[in-house]
Amino acid sequence: ALTTRGLREQDIVHVAEFIDRAIKIASEINASDPNQLVKDFKVNMKQEQYATKLDQLKEEIEAFAAKFPMPGHEEI
């Protein structure tokens, strides 16, 4: 799917970096309470320290993805 949108090797490395950052944030949230349930994890995601990181990552991903239009859906 990534190559269909025109991503090259270096772009895919960038995507992997986004995924790595997301996993690290999720690990931080999980480490705050290793016995938390999924519902607790979702609540903890909204804590300012995590929400700020997630919002920043989301903005970076959206800006990056905007450079690569989805075939057949140029308006997206």
Buried (B, 14 or more C-beta within 10 A) or exposed (E): EEEEEEBEEEBEEBBEEBEEBBEEBBEEBEEBEEEBEEEEBEEBBEEEEBEEBBEEBEEBBEEBBEEEEEEEEEEE
